[in-house]
Amino acid sequence: MKAGPMKSSRQKLLTVLLLAAAALAADCRKPSRPAGPSPADPAAVFPEPVRYDLEIDTDYEQGTLAGDCSLTIRNATDTSIAVVPLNLYRLMEVASVTDAAGKALEFTQDVRIFEDWRELQVNHIRVALEPPVPPGKETALRVRYAGPLLGYAEAMRYVKDRVGRDLTLIRSDSFAFPEIGVPSWKTNRASGLKEFDYRVSLTVPSPIVVANAGNLVSRTEKDGRTTFVYESRVPSWRIDLAAAEYAMLESEDGRFRIFAFPADTDGARELLKSLEASLALFSRWFGPLPVFRGLTVIEIPAGYGSQADVAAIIQEAAAFKDADGRYTFYHELSHLWNVTANDPLPPRFESEGLAMFLQHLVQEKLEGKAGAVEAAVAASLPRLAKNFGEHADWAKTPMIDYGRADLTDLSYRMGQILFYLLYDALGEEAFLETNAGFFRDHRATGATARQFVEYFQGRGEAALGRIFEDWVFTPKAAELITAGISLEDLRRRYR
């Protein structure tokens, strides 16, 4: 289809932005300000994001976007910050950076490889603040950028974020907007996940619908295009935008919204019922959430990676299409009851391992699938045995060190088995009460993985000490799994 006058104008705008970015990049390759946090420094400190005001326009024919990002930051350190490090998607370029008054700020940008993740590349930007922001103070940056979005299949198979008519997906995982950080996974993780407020707008061709976790502020149509503006419901640590020909379902009280592909609207209705029932179940088990203003569920295709934050779940299509796949939705929902991890590089068994266990426990309780937990745990044993047989170093690493060793993927199934053993040792009532108490006592402050273990051990059950010794603090569990221990023999070991 031939582009009309408005599309030609947008393409010209994107071209101008990209050419300007290239020209500025050529002038900014040599830093004229302090280099800022070093990627190699695990103790590097960054300013904290306070608020994003983000406007994004899309060009579906070119697969590109143009962004105008105003980022408010706070210096929570005890020293002035002169340089703000930012990461952006590898094929995007920054055209300009200005301060709150519109004054141009000096910056550099260049494509960098993550020092601890060779397949991951970003456009790394360093912005010189003038003047530096003092401790305890805030300042704002405005970053204009543009370029293609084609995902990160070479580094993260699930990050297939892109701009297209069938689906446009823009989220933090793809660095589709500037994020504070350096080209180091461990350094960025060690700085912690910071929550912020946001107001985002995304302009797409009509009748495409934009989905986001926030409250819809406005929906404006002009010249065959629609601009959706959302405001965050609660502070969040990520921004997710999805655009497709979505159908939207809403609960009677307005607390729950589901954006589903038209072919999956029947499944969405069933998922809405499961959402209400499973939230009620989790609330009975672990207590009500301290702040809950509703939840949005956004359908994405298979292979794109389900995720959750405080206000939304991005859910792969299986949970919509087949009731047997709904356990993945329970997994994401359970994360609302996770305590913030205070470890610099958390092992994640206390979050992902617990979610892996709970997803099947909910199946048993809500769907009547007797034996779902044991079947899942039994299936994990040979899979883990294969992993440890192929990677001897994995088998030598205790679970408490999975974060530092970049082995957190193992925490899903190893953690699942750990929680199954704790459940078996304590009994259902005591197990749920202990998890509820931990959430209640630490939800405001967060906790380390060791504090989690200490909380469970405080129940005084002798078997728990042996379980944690084998499964958390030593590699004994991997030895048992590699030797082919059965589920029943595992249970007998801790009785």
JOLINHU-V196104 format. One record per helix or strand. SS is the DSSP state (helix for helix, strand for strand). FROM is the first residue (numbers start at 1). TO is the last residue. If there is no record, write none. Layout:
ss=SS from=FROM to=TO
ss=SS from=FROM to=TO
//
This chain:
ss=helix from=5 to=27
ss=strand from=48 to=59
ss=strand from=64 to=74
ss=strand from=81 to=89
ss=strand from=92 to=99
ss=strand from=104 to=104
ss=strand from=107 to=114
ss=strand from=117 to=133
ss=strand from=138 to=148
ss=strand from=168 to=171
ss=helix from=172 to=174
ss=strand from=179 to=180
ss=helix from=185 to=190
ss=strand from=196 to=205
ss=strand from=209 to=211
ss=strand from=215 to=222
ss=strand from=225 to=231
ss=strand from=236 to=236
ss=strand from=240 to=244
ss=strand from=246 to=250
ss=strand from=256 to=261
ss=helix from=262 to=286
ss=strand from=295 to=300
ss=strand from=307 to=308
ss=strand from=312 to=316
ss=helix from=318 to=321
ss=helix from=323 to=325
ss=helix from=327 to=337
ss=strand from=341 to=341
ss=helix from=349 to=367
ss=helix from=372 to=390
ss=helix from=392 to=395
ss=helix from=399 to=401
ss=helix from=410 to=426
ss=helix from=428 to=442
ss=strand from=447 to=447
ss=helix from=449 to=457
ss=helix from=462 to=473
ss=helix from=476 to=482
ss=helix from=487 to=493
//
